[in-house]
Amino acid sequence: MVTEKLFLHVLIILVPTLLHGIFKEYNRYGSSPYAIGLFQGGATFCCLMFSFSSHDLFWDLRYVPFR
């Protein structure tokens, strides 16, 4: 159960990173720090939304997108 949820968090973190790479390649605003912050902030928000509690601990990867 914990591994499935953490795998979901890894995918949530990887998708905005890959989208930023595609966005950067085809758009001149892709290298903007605001675009990077928007993508990583969205990933952090999704990690917070899908966090869960088990054994009195909150399992999520919310600090990973902050780098």
Predicted model as a PDB file, atoms N, CA, C, CB and O in Angstrom, pLDDT in the B-factor column:
MODEL        1                                                                  
ATOM      1  N   MET A   1       0.818  -1.185   0.000  1.00 71.00           N  
ATOM      2  CA  MET A   1       0.000   0.000   0.000  1.00 71.00           C  
ATOM      3  C   MET A   1       0.868   1.258   0.000  1.00 71.00           C  
ATOM      4  CB  MET A   1      -0.934  -0.007   1.199  1.00 71.00           C  
ATOM      5  O   MET A   1       0.613   2.187  -0.766  1.00 71.00           O  
ATOM      6  N   VAL A   2       1.879   1.290   0.844  1.00 72.00           N  
ATOM      7  CA  VAL A   2       2.748   2.457   0.917  1.00 72.00           C  
ATOM      8  C   VAL A   2       3.534   2.617  -0.379  1.00 72.00           C  
ATOM      9  CB  VAL A   2       3.704   2.345   2.113  1.00 72.00           C  
ATOM     10  O   VAL A   2       3.716   3.736  -0.857  1.00 72.00           O  
ATOM     11  N   THR A   3       3.996   1.520  -0.946  1.00 80.00           N  
ATOM     12  CA  THR A   3       4.784   1.616  -2.174  1.00 80.00           C  
ATOM     13  C   THR A   3       3.940   2.105  -3.343  1.00 80.00           C  
ATOM     14  CB  THR A   3       5.405   0.265  -2.511  1.00 80.00           C  
ATOM     15  O   THR A   3       4.438   2.838  -4.198  1.00 80.00           O  
ATOM     16  N   GLU A   4       2.676   1.711  -3.394  1.00 82.00           N  
ATOM     17  CA  GLU A   4       1.806   2.188  -4.471  1.00 82.00           C  
ATOM     18  C   GLU A   4       1.608   3.694  -4.375  1.00 82.00           C  
ATOM     19  CB  GLU A   4       0.447   1.472  -4.427  1.00 82.00           C  
ATOM     20  O   GLU A   4       1.660   4.392  -5.388  1.00 82.00           O  
ATOM     21  N   LYS A   5       1.385   4.192  -3.185  1.00 78.00           N  
ATOM     22  CA  LYS A   5       1.178   5.623  -2.993  1.00 78.00           C  
ATOM     23  C   LYS A   5       2.449   6.415  -3.285  1.00 78.00           C  
ATOM     24  CB  LYS A   5       0.705   5.901  -1.572  1.00 78.00           C  
ATOM     25  O   LYS A   5       2.390   7.485  -3.891  1.00 78.00           O  
ATOM     26  N   LEU A   6       3.598   5.891  -2.855  1.00 79.00           N  
ATOM     27  CA  LEU A   6       4.846   6.591  -3.133  1.00 79.00           C  
ATOM     28  C   LEU A   6       5.180   6.554  -4.622  1.00 79.00           C  
ATOM     29  CB  LEU A   6       5.988   5.980  -2.322  1.00 79.00           C  
ATOM     30  O   LEU A   6       5.763   7.503  -5.146  1.00 79.00           O  
ATOM     31  N   PHE A   7       4.821   5.476  -5.306  1.00 85.00           N  
ATOM     32  CA  PHE A   7       5.012   5.419  -6.747  1.00 85.00           C  
ATOM     33  C   PHE A   7       4.136   6.456  -7.443  1.00 85.00           C  
ATOM     34  CB  PHE A   7       4.699   4.013  -7.276  1.00 85.00           C  
ATOM     35  O   PHE A   7       4.563   7.060  -8.427  1.00 85.00           O  
ATOM     36  N   LEU A   8       2.929   6.671  -6.952  1.00 84.00           N  
ATOM     37  CA  LEU A   8       2.060   7.718  -7.484  1.00 84.00           C  
ATOM     38  C   LEU A   8       2.710   9.083  -7.305  1.00 84.00           C  
ATOM     39  CB  LEU A   8       0.682   7.685  -6.794  1.00 84.00           C  
ATOM     40  O   LEU A   8       2.634   9.923  -8.202  1.00 84.00           O  
ATOM     41  N   HIS A   9       3.342   9.316  -6.171  1.00 81.00           N  
ATOM     42  CA  HIS A   9       4.008  10.586  -5.927  1.00 81.00           C  
ATOM     43  C   HIS A   9       5.205  10.775  -6.856  1.00 81.00           C  
ATOM     44  CB  HIS A   9       4.453  10.676  -4.473  1.00 81.00           C  
ATOM     45  O   HIS A   9       5.463  11.887  -7.317  1.00 81.00           O  
ATOM     46  N   VAL A  10       5.928   9.708  -7.130  1.00 85.00           N  
ATOM     47  CA  VAL A  10       7.053   9.799  -8.067  1.00 85.00           C  
ATOM     48  C   VAL A  10       6.542  10.179  -9.456  1.00 85.00           C  
ATOM     49  CB  VAL A  10       7.835   8.455  -8.125  1.00 85.00           C  
ATOM     50  O   VAL A  10       7.153  11.006 -10.133  1.00 85.00           O  
ATOM     51  N   LEU A  11       5.437   9.588  -9.883  1.00 87.00           N  
ATOM     52  CA  LEU A  11       4.861   9.940 -11.173  1.00 87.00           C  
ATOM     53  C   LEU A  11       4.347  11.372 -11.188  1.00 87.00           C  
ATOM     54  CB  LEU A  11       3.739   8.984 -11.522  1.00 87.00           C  
ATOM     55  O   LEU A  11       4.489  12.066 -12.195  1.00 87.00           O  
ATOM     56  N   ILE A  12       3.754  11.821 -10.095  1.00 85.00           N  
ATOM     57  CA  ILE A  12       3.285  13.203 -10.002  1.00 85.00           C  
ATOM     58  C   ILE A  12       4.460  14.166 -10.139  1.00 85.00           C  
ATOM     59  CB  ILE A  12       2.545  13.441  -8.667  1.00 85.00           C  
ATOM     60  O   ILE A  12       4.311  15.233 -10.734  1.00 85.00           O  
ATOM     61  N   ILE A  13       5.607  13.816  -9.607  1.00 83.00           N  
ATOM     62  CA  ILE A  13       6.780  14.684  -9.687  1.00 83.00           C  
ATOM     63  C   ILE A  13       7.420  14.631 -11.067  1.00 83.00           C  
ATOM     64  CB  ILE A  13       7.802  14.291  -8.626  1.00 83.00           C  
ATOM     65  O   ILE A  13       7.902  15.653 -11.556  1.00 83.00           O  
ATOM     66  N   LEU A  14       7.437  13.462 -11.709  1.00 87.00           N  
ATOM     67  CA  LEU A  14       8.080  13.331 -13.013  1.00 87.00           C  
ATOM     68  C   LEU A  14       7.286  13.967 -14.146  1.00 87.00           C  
ATOM     69  CB  LEU A  14       8.304  11.884 -13.320  1.00 87.00           C  
ATOM     70  O   LEU A  14       7.885  14.516 -15.070  1.00 87.00           O  
ATOM     71  N   VAL A  15       5.972  13.914 -14.106  1.00 87.00           N  
ATOM     72  CA  VAL A  15       5.152  14.439 -15.202  1.00 87.00           C  
ATOM     73  C   VAL A  15       5.369  15.940 -15.409  1.00 87.00           C  
ATOM     74  CB  VAL A  15       3.672  14.164 -14.929  1.00 87.00           C  
ATOM     75  O   VAL A  15       5.593  16.343 -16.551  1.00 87.00           O  
ATOM     76  N   PRO A  16       5.318  16.794 -14.382  1.00 82.00           N  
ATOM     77  CA  PRO A  16       5.583  18.214 -14.636  1.00 82.00           C  
ATOM     78  C   PRO A  16       7.007  18.484 -15.119  1.00 82.00           C  
ATOM     79  CB  PRO A  16       5.323  19.010 -13.381  1.00 82.00           C  
ATOM     80  O   PRO A  16       7.232  19.412 -15.895  1.00 82.00           O  
ATOM     81  N   THR A  17       7.962  17.684 -14.669  1.00 80.00           N  
ATOM     82  CA  THR A  17       9.335  17.850 -15.134  1.00 80.00           C  
ATOM     83  C   THR A  17       9.437  17.549 -16.624  1.00 80.00           C  
ATOM     84  CB  THR A  17      10.286  16.944 -14.341  1.00 80.00           C  
ATOM     85  O   THR A  17      10.095  18.282 -17.362  1.00 80.00           O  
ATOM     86  N   LEU A  18       8.796  16.482 -17.065  1.00 85.00           N  
ATOM     87  CA  LEU A  18       8.792  16.153 -18.487  1.00 85.00           C  
ATOM     88  C   LEU A  18       8.005  17.177 -19.295  1.00 85.00           C  
ATOM     89  CB  LEU A  18       8.212  14.763 -18.705  1.00 85.00           C  
ATOM     90  O   LEU A  18       8.421  17.539 -20.396  1.00 85.00           O  
ATOM     91  N   LEU A  19       6.879  17.649 -18.771  1.00 81.00           N  
ATOM     92  CA  LEU A  19       6.097  18.677 -19.458  1.00 81.00           C  
ATOM     93  C   LEU A  19       6.888  19.975 -19.582  1.00 81.00           C  
ATOM     94  CB  LEU A  19       4.781  18.932 -18.716  1.00 81.00           C  
ATOM     95  O   LEU A  19       6.787  20.670 -20.593  1.00 81.00           O  
ATOM     96  N   HIS A  20       7.666  20.301 -18.571  1.00 77.00           N  
ATOM     97  CA  HIS A  20       8.498  21.505 -18.652  1.00 77.00           C  
ATOM     98  C   HIS A  20       9.539  21.364 -19.754  1.00 77.00           C  
ATOM     99  CB  HIS A  20       9.188  21.778 -17.303  1.00 77.00           C  
ATOM    100  O   HIS A  20       9.814  22.330 -20.466  1.00 77.00           O  
ATOM    101  N   GLY A  21      10.118  20.188 -19.907  1.00 80.00           N  
ATOM    102  CA  GLY A  21      11.084  19.967 -20.983  1.00 80.00           C  
ATOM    103  C   GLY A  21      10.454  20.138 -22.356  1.00 80.00           C  
ATOM    104  O   GLY A  21      11.060  20.730 -23.249  1.00 80.00           O  
ATOM    105  N   ILE A  22       9.254  19.628 -22.528  1.00 81.00           N  
ATOM    106  CA  ILE A  22       8.545  19.787 -23.796  1.00 81.00           C  
ATOM    107  C   ILE A  22       8.144  21.238 -24.005  1.00 81.00           C  
ATOM    108  CB  ILE A  22       7.306  18.884 -23.840  1.00 81.00           C  
ATOM    109  O   ILE A  22       8.284  21.766 -25.108  1.00 81.00           O  
ATOM    110  N   PHE A  23       7.652  21.882 -22.966  1.00 75.00           N  
ATOM    111  CA  PHE A  23       7.223  23.271 -23.034  1.00 75.00           C  
ATOM    112  C   PHE A  23       8.405  24.187 -23.354  1.00 75.00           C  
ATOM    113  CB  PHE A  23       6.564  23.692 -21.714  1.00 75.00           C  
ATOM    114  O   PHE A  23       8.262  25.153 -24.103  1.00 75.00           O  
ATOM    115  N   LYS A  24       9.565  23.881 -22.787  1.00 74.00           N  
ATOM    116  CA  LYS A  24      10.763  24.678 -23.009  1.00 74.00           C  
ATOM    117  C   LYS A  24      11.246  24.557 -24.446  1.00 74.00           C  
ATOM    118  CB  LYS A  24      11.866  24.255 -22.050  1.00 74.00           C  
ATOM    119  O   LYS A  24      11.753  25.520 -25.020  1.00 74.00           O  
ATOM    120  N   GLU A  25      11.089  23.384 -25.021  1.00 75.00           N  
ATOM    121  CA  GLU A  25      11.570  23.152 -26.377  1.00 75.00           C  
ATOM    122  C   GLU A  25      10.734  23.889 -27.419  1.00 75.00           C  
ATOM    123  CB  GLU A  25      11.574  21.669 -26.678  1.00 75.00           C  
ATOM    124  O   GLU A  25      11.282  24.405 -28.394  1.00 75.00           O  
ATOM    125  N   TYR A  26       9.420  23.947 -27.230  1.00 76.00           N  
ATOM    126  CA  TYR A  26       8.537  24.498 -28.244  1.00 76.00           C  
ATOM    127  C   TYR A  26       8.027  25.906 -27.941  1.00 76.00           C  
ATOM    128  CB  TYR A  26       7.381  23.593 -28.424  1.00 76.00           C  
ATOM    129  O   TYR A  26       7.248  26.449 -28.725  1.00 76.00           O  
ATOM    130  N   ASN A  27       8.438  26.504 -26.843  1.00 73.00           N  
ATOM    131  CA  ASN A  27       7.913  27.804 -26.479  1.00 73.00           C  
ATOM    132  C   ASN A  27       9.042  28.659 -25.920  1.00 73.00           C  
ATOM    133  CB  ASN A  27       6.763  27.670 -25.457  1.00 73.00           C  
ATOM    134  O   ASN A  27       9.896  28.149 -25.194  1.00 73.00           O  
ATOM    135  N   ARG A  28       9.064  29.934 -26.241  1.00 69.00           N  
ATOM    136  CA  ARG A  28      10.156  30.790 -25.787  1.00 69.00           C  
ATOM    137  C   ARG A  28      10.043  31.139 -24.306  1.00 69.00           C  
ATOM    138  CB  ARG A  28      10.192  32.060 -26.609  1.00 69.00           C  
ATOM    139  O   ARG A  28      11.020  31.584 -23.705  1.00 69.00           O  
ATOM    140  N   TYR A  29       8.876  30.946 -23.711  1.00 65.00           N  
ATOM    141  CA  TYR A  29       8.697  31.241 -22.292  1.00 65.00           C  
ATOM    142  C   TYR A  29       9.033  30.041 -21.402  1.00 65.00           C  
ATOM    143  CB  TYR A  29       7.268  31.687 -22.034  1.00 65.00           C  
ATOM    144  O   TYR A  29       8.868  30.114 -20.184  1.00 65.00           O  
ATOM    145  N   GLY A  30       9.486  28.975 -21.976  1.00 62.00           N  
ATOM    146  CA  GLY A  30       9.756  27.759 -21.208  1.00 62.00           C  
ATOM    147  C   GLY A  30      10.922  27.875 -20.253  1.00 62.00           C  
ATOM    148  O   GLY A  30      10.957  27.177 -19.240  1.00 62.00           O  
ATOM    149  N   SER A  31      11.883  28.742 -20.552  1.00 69.00           N  
ATOM    150  CA  SER A  31      13.036  28.877 -19.659  1.00 69.00           C  
ATOM    151  C   SER A  31      12.786  29.898 -18.550  1.00 69.00           C  
ATOM    152  CB  SER A  31      14.270  29.276 -20.457  1.00 69.00           C  
ATOM    153  O   SER A  31      13.689  30.195 -17.768  1.00 69.00           O  
ATOM    154  N   SER A  32      11.598  30.424 -18.479  1.00 75.00           N  
ATOM    155  CA  SER A  32      11.245  31.386 -17.439  1.00 75.00           C  
ATOM    156  C   SER A  32      11.205  30.704 -16.073  1.00 75.00           C  
ATOM    157  CB  SER A  32       9.886  32.044 -17.750  1.00 75.00           C  
ATOM    158  O   SER A  32      10.689  29.593 -15.949  1.00 75.00           O  
ATOM    159  N   PRO A  33      11.745  31.360 -15.053  1.00 79.00           N  
ATOM    160  CA  PRO A  33      11.667  30.756 -13.710  1.00 79.00           C  
ATOM    161  C   PRO A  33      10.234  30.665 -13.207  1.00 79.00           C  
ATOM    162  CB  PRO A  33      12.504  31.561 -12.720  1.00 79.00           C  
ATOM    163  O   PRO A  33       9.931  29.842 -12.343  1.00 79.00           O  
ATOM    164  N   TYR A  34       9.352  31.503 -13.739  1.00 82.00           N  
ATOM    165  CA  TYR A  34       7.945  31.438 -13.342  1.00 82.00           C  
ATOM    166  C   TYR A  34       7.286  30.166 -13.870  1.00 82.00           C  
ATOM    167  CB  TYR A  34       7.189  32.674 -13.849  1.00 82.00           C  
ATOM    168  O   TYR A  34       6.439  29.583 -13.193  1.00 82.00           O  
ATOM    169  N   ALA A  35       7.665  29.735 -15.066  1.00 77.00           N  
ATOM    170  CA  ALA A  35       7.120  28.496 -15.622  1.00 77.00           C  
ATOM    171  C   ALA A  35       7.592  27.295 -14.807  1.00 77.00           C  
ATOM    172  CB  ALA A  35       7.533  28.335 -17.101  1.00 77.00           C  
ATOM    173  O   ALA A  35       6.815  26.384 -14.518  1.00 77.00           O  
ATOM    174  N   ILE A  36       8.861  27.304 -14.444  1.00 80.00           N  
ATOM    175  CA  ILE A  36       9.398  26.212 -13.626  1.00 80.00           C  
ATOM    176  C   ILE A  36       8.688  26.178 -12.277  1.00 80.00           C  
ATOM    177  CB  ILE A  36      10.930  26.370 -13.429  1.00 80.00           C  
ATOM    178  O   ILE A  36       8.308  25.111 -11.796  1.00 80.00           O  
ATOM    179  N   GLY A  37       8.513  27.344 -11.673  1.00 83.00           N  
ATOM    180  CA  GLY A  37       7.827  27.423 -10.382  1.00 83.00           C  
ATOM    181  C   GLY A  37       6.381  26.983 -10.472  1.00 83.00           C  
ATOM    182  O   GLY A  37       5.862  26.350  -9.552  1.00 83.00           O  
ATOM    183  N   LEU A  38       5.723  27.316 -11.581  1.00 83.00           N  
ATOM    184  CA  LEU A  38       4.334  26.909 -11.772  1.00 83.00           C  
ATOM    185  C   LEU A  38       4.211  25.392 -11.877  1.00 83.00           C  
ATOM    186  CB  LEU A  38       3.755  27.571 -13.022  1.00 83.00           C  
ATOM    187  O   LEU A  38       3.344  24.789 -11.244  1.00 83.00           O  
ATOM    188  N   PHE A  39       5.072  24.781 -12.671  1.00 81.00           N  
ATOM    189  CA  PHE A  39       5.029  23.325 -12.819  1.00 81.00           C  
ATOM    190  C   PHE A  39       5.359  22.613 -11.506  1.00 81.00           C  
ATOM    191  CB  PHE A  39       6.000  22.879 -13.910  1.00 81.00           C  
ATOM    192  O   PHE A  39       4.659  21.680 -11.113  1.00 81.00           O  
ATOM    193  N   GLN A  40       6.430  23.053 -10.826  1.00 82.00           N  
ATOM    194  CA  GLN A  40       6.827  22.392  -9.587  1.00 82.00           C  
ATOM    195  C   GLN A  40       5.854  22.683  -8.451  1.00 82.00           C  
ATOM    196  CB  GLN A  40       8.227  22.826  -9.190  1.00 82.00           C  
ATOM    197  O   GLN A  40       5.638  21.834  -7.587  1.00 82.00           O  
ATOM    198  N   GLY A  41       5.267  23.874  -8.446  1.00 85.00           N  
ATOM    199  CA  GLY A  41       4.238  24.177  -7.450  1.00 85.00           C  
ATOM    200  C   GLY A  41       3.003  23.322  -7.632  1.00 85.00           C  
ATOM    201  O   GLY A  41       2.384  22.894  -6.658  1.00 85.00           O  
ATOM    202  N   GLY A  42       2.643  23.073  -8.883  1.00 85.00           N  
ATOM    203  CA  GLY A  42       1.520  22.170  -9.160  1.00 85.00           C  
ATOM    204  C   GLY A  42       1.809  20.756  -8.698  1.00 85.00           C  
ATOM    205  O   GLY A  42       0.927  20.079  -8.170  1.00 85.00           O  
ATOM    206  N   ALA A  43       3.044  20.305  -8.895  1.00 84.00           N  
ATOM    207  CA  ALA A  43       3.425  18.968  -8.428  1.00 84.00           C  
ATOM    208  C   ALA A  43       3.383  18.887  -6.909  1.00 84.00           C  
ATOM    209  CB  ALA A  43       4.826  18.603  -8.933  1.00 84.00           C  
ATOM    210  O   ALA A  43       2.935  17.881  -6.359  1.00 84.00           O  
ATOM    211  N   THR A  44       3.839  19.922  -6.225  1.00 83.00           N  
ATOM    212  CA  THR A  44       3.798  19.944  -4.767  1.00 83.00           C  
ATOM    213  C   THR A  44       2.366  19.916  -4.262  1.00 83.00           C  
ATOM    214  CB  THR A  44       4.520  21.176  -4.230  1.00 83.00           C  
ATOM    215  O   THR A  44       2.049  19.196  -3.316  1.00 83.00           O  
ATOM    216  N   PHE A  45       1.496  20.707  -4.899  1.00 86.00           N  
ATOM    217  CA  PHE A  45       0.091  20.727  -4.511  1.00 86.00           C  
ATOM    218  C   PHE A  45      -0.557  19.357  -4.702  1.00 86.00           C  
ATOM    219  CB  PHE A  45      -0.665  21.781  -5.317  1.00 86.00           C  
ATOM    220  O   PHE A  45      -1.321  18.909  -3.847  1.00 86.00           O  
ATOM    221  N   CYS A  46      -0.257  18.691  -5.814  1.00 83.00           N  
ATOM    222  CA  CYS A  46      -0.822  17.357  -6.041  1.00 83.00           C  
ATOM    223  C   CYS A  46      -0.290  16.348  -5.035  1.00 83.00           C  
ATOM    224  CB  CYS A  46      -0.515  16.884  -7.461  1.00 83.00           C  
ATOM    225  O   CYS A  46      -1.033  15.471  -4.593  1.00 83.00           O  
ATOM    226  N   CYS A  47       0.983  16.454  -4.666  1.00 79.00           N  
ATOM    227  CA  CYS A  47       1.530  15.554  -3.640  1.00 79.00           C  
ATOM    228  C   CYS A  47       0.834  15.772  -2.301  1.00 79.00           C  
ATOM    229  CB  CYS A  47       3.050  15.767  -3.485  1.00 79.00           C  
ATOM    230  O   CYS A  47       0.587  14.815  -1.568  1.00 79.00           O  
ATOM    231  N   LEU A  48       0.518  17.019  -1.979  1.00 81.00           N  
ATOM    232  CA  LEU A  48      -0.198  17.293  -0.737  1.00 81.00           C  
ATOM    233  C   LEU A  48      -1.625  16.759  -0.793  1.00 81.00           C  
ATOM    234  CB  LEU A  48      -0.210  18.793  -0.453  1.00 81.00           C  
ATOM    235  O   LEU A  48      -2.142  16.267   0.210  1.00 81.00           O  
ATOM    236  N   MET A  49      -2.254  16.850  -1.939  1.00 83.00           N  
ATOM    237  CA  MET A  49      -3.633  16.382  -2.074  1.00 83.00           C  
ATOM    238  C   MET A  49      -3.738  14.866  -1.954  1.00 83.00           C  
ATOM    239  CB  MET A  49      -4.207  16.832  -3.404  1.00 83.00           C  
ATOM    240  O   MET A  49      -4.745  14.353  -1.465  1.00 83.00           O  
ATOM    241  N   PHE A  50      -2.714  14.146  -2.392  1.00 80.00           N  
ATOM    242  CA  PHE A  50      -2.756  12.688  -2.382  1.00 80.00           C  
ATOM    243  C   PHE A  50      -1.916  12.076  -1.268  1.00 80.00           C  
ATOM    244  CB  PHE A  50      -2.291  12.158  -3.707  1.00 80.00           C  
ATOM    245  O   PHE A  50      -1.575  10.895  -1.342  1.00 80.00           O  
ATOM    246  N   SER A  51      -1.576  12.844  -0.243  1.00 78.00           N  
ATOM    247  CA  SER A  51      -0.826  12.262   0.875  1.00 78.00           C  
ATOM    248  C   SER A  51      -1.765  11.398   1.721  1.00 78.00           C  
ATOM    249  CB  SER A  51      -0.170  13.380   1.749  1.00 78.00           C  
ATOM    250  O   SER A  51      -2.983  11.572   1.687  1.00 78.00           O  
ATOM    251  N   PHE A  52      -1.190  10.475   2.470  1.00 79.00           N  
ATOM    252  CA  PHE A  52      -2.007   9.623   3.331  1.00 79.00           C  
ATOM    253  C   PHE A  52      -1.254   9.313   4.614  1.00 79.00           C  
ATOM    254  CB  PHE A  52      -2.397   8.318   2.605  1.00 79.00           C  
ATOM    255  O   PHE A  52      -0.032   9.445   4.682  1.00 79.00           O  
ATOM    256  N   SER A  53      -1.989   8.906   5.610  1.00 78.00           N  
ATOM    257  CA  SER A  53      -1.425   8.642   6.922  1.00 78.00           C  
ATOM    258  C   SER A  53      -1.436   7.139   7.189  1.00 78.00           C  
ATOM    259  CB  SER A  53      -2.206   9.400   8.018  1.00 78.00           C  
ATOM    260  O   SER A  53      -2.442   6.459   6.990  1.00 78.00           O  
ATOM    261  N   SER A  54      -0.310   6.652   7.638  1.00 77.00           N  
ATOM    262  CA  SER A  54      -0.185   5.246   8.003  1.00 77.00           C  
ATOM    263  C   SER A  54       0.837   5.151   9.131  1.00 77.00           C  
ATOM    264  CB  SER A  54       0.236   4.364   6.770  1.00 77.00           C  
ATOM    265  O   SER A  54       1.912   5.745   9.052  1.00 77.00           O  
ATOM    266  N   HIS A  55       0.506   4.412  10.167  1.00 79.00           N  
ATOM    267  CA  HIS A  55       1.394   4.233  11.325  1.00 79.00           C  
ATOM    268  C   HIS A  55       1.770   5.580  11.943  1.00 79.00           C  
ATOM    269  CB  HIS A  55       2.670   3.470  10.911  1.00 79.00           C  
ATOM    270  O   HIS A  55       2.915   5.783  12.348  1.00 79.00           O  
ATOM    271  N   ASP A  56       0.810   6.494  12.017  1.00 81.00           N  
ATOM    272  CA  ASP A  56       0.991   7.827  12.594  1.00 81.00           C  
ATOM    273  C   ASP A  56       2.038   8.674  11.870  1.00 81.00           C  
ATOM    274  CB  ASP A  56       1.375   7.698  14.038  1.00 81.00           C  
ATOM    275  O   ASP A  56       2.639   9.565  12.470  1.00 81.00           O  
ATOM    276  N   LEU A  57       2.258   8.397  10.584  1.00 75.00           N  
ATOM    277  CA  LEU A  57       3.156   9.188   9.752  1.00 75.00           C  
ATOM    278  C   LEU A  57       2.416   9.620   8.504  1.00 75.00           C  
ATOM    279  CB  LEU A  57       4.432   8.391   9.386  1.00 75.00           C  
ATOM    280  O   LEU A  57       1.559   8.892   8.002  1.00 75.00           O  
ATOM    281  N   PHE A  58       2.743  10.810   7.996  1.00 74.00           N  
ATOM    282  CA  PHE A  58       2.205  11.257   6.722  1.00 74.00           C  
ATOM    283  C   PHE A  58       3.192  10.876   5.623  1.00 74.00           C  
ATOM    284  CB  PHE A  58       1.935  12.794   6.731  1.00 74.00           C  
ATOM    285  O   PHE A  58       4.359  11.268   5.653  1.00 74.00           O  
ATOM    286  N   TRP A  59       2.710  10.115   4.667  1.00 73.00           N  
ATOM    287  CA  TRP A  59       3.553   9.642   3.577  1.00 73.00           C  
ATOM    288  C   TRP A  59       3.290  10.500   2.346  1.00 73.00           C  
ATOM    289  CB  TRP A  59       3.289   8.137   3.273  1.00 73.00           C  
ATOM    290  O   TRP A  59       2.222  10.424   1.738  1.00 73.00           O  
ATOM    291  N   ASP A  60       4.259  11.304   1.994  1.00 72.00           N  
ATOM    292  CA  ASP A  60       4.181  12.075   0.760  1.00 72.00           C  
ATOM    293  C   ASP A  60       5.584  12.560   0.396  1.00 72.00           C  
ATOM    294  CB  ASP A  60       3.193  13.276   0.908  1.00 72.00           C  
ATOM    295  O   ASP A  60       6.507  12.484   1.208  1.00 72.00           O  
ATOM    296  N   LEU A  61       5.729  13.047  -0.804  1.00 73.00           N  
ATOM    297  CA  LEU A  61       7.018  13.552  -1.289  1.00 73.00           C  
ATOM    298  C   LEU A  61       6.893  15.028  -1.641  1.00 73.00           C  
ATOM    299  CB  LEU A  61       7.504  12.742  -2.519  1.00 73.00           C  
ATOM    300  O   LEU A  61       7.339  15.454  -2.706  1.00 73.00           O  
ATOM    301  N   ARG A  62       6.291  15.805  -0.754  1.00 70.00           N  
ATOM    302  CA  ARG A  62       6.018  17.207  -1.083  1.00 70.00           C  
ATOM    303  C   ARG A  62       7.259  18.056  -1.194  1.00 70.00           C  
ATOM    304  CB  ARG A  62       5.120  17.800  -0.060  1.00 70.00           C  
ATOM    305  O   ARG A  62       7.215  19.087  -1.866  1.00 70.00           O  
ATOM    306  N   TYR A  63       8.370  17.685  -0.573  1.00 68.00           N  
ATOM    307  CA  TYR A  63       9.572  18.513  -0.603  1.00 68.00           C  
ATOM    308  C   TYR A  63      10.475  18.225  -1.801  1.00 68.00           C  
ATOM    309  CB  TYR A  63      10.348  18.317   0.665  1.00 68.00           C  
ATOM    310  O   TYR A  63      11.418  18.976  -2.048  1.00 68.00           O  
ATOM    311  N   VAL A  64      10.216  17.188  -2.524  1.00 72.00           N  
ATOM    312  CA  VAL A  64      11.069  16.841  -3.666  1.00 72.00           C  
ATOM    313  C   VAL A  64      11.006  17.878  -4.782  1.00 72.00           C  
ATOM    314  CB  VAL A  64      10.673  15.487  -4.213  1.00 72.00           C  
ATOM    315  O   VAL A  64      12.065  18.231  -5.303  1.00 72.00           O  
ATOM    316  N   PRO A  65       9.836  18.395  -5.193  1.00 67.00           N  
ATOM    317  CA  PRO A  65       9.837  19.379  -6.284  1.00 67.00           C  
ATOM    318  C   PRO A  65      10.496  20.714  -5.950  1.00 67.00           C  
ATOM    319  CB  PRO A  65       8.439  19.636  -6.708  1.00 67.00           C  
ATOM    320  O   PRO A  65      10.771  21.499  -6.857  1.00 67.00           O  
ATOM    321  N   PHE A  66      10.755  20.992  -4.677  1.00 64.00           N  
ATOM    322  CA  PHE A  66      11.388  22.255  -4.323  1.00 64.00           C  
ATOM    323  C   PHE A  66      12.866  22.309  -4.701  1.00 64.00           C  
ATOM    324  CB  PHE A  66      11.237  22.499  -2.848  1.00 64.00           C  
ATOM    325  O   PHE A  66      13.422  23.396  -4.856  1.00 64.00           O  
ATOM    326  N   ARG A  67      13.499  21.166  -4.850  1.00 57.00           N  
ATOM    327  CA  ARG A  67      14.920  21.008  -5.193  1.00 57.00           C  
ATOM    328  C   ARG A  67      15.761  21.741  -4.210  1.00 57.00           C  
ATOM    329  CB  ARG A  67      15.217  21.506  -6.603  1.00 57.00           C  
ATOM    330  O   ARG A  67      16.987  21.734  -4.320  1.00 57.00           O  
TER     331      ARG A  67                                                      
ENDMDL                                                                          
END                                                                             
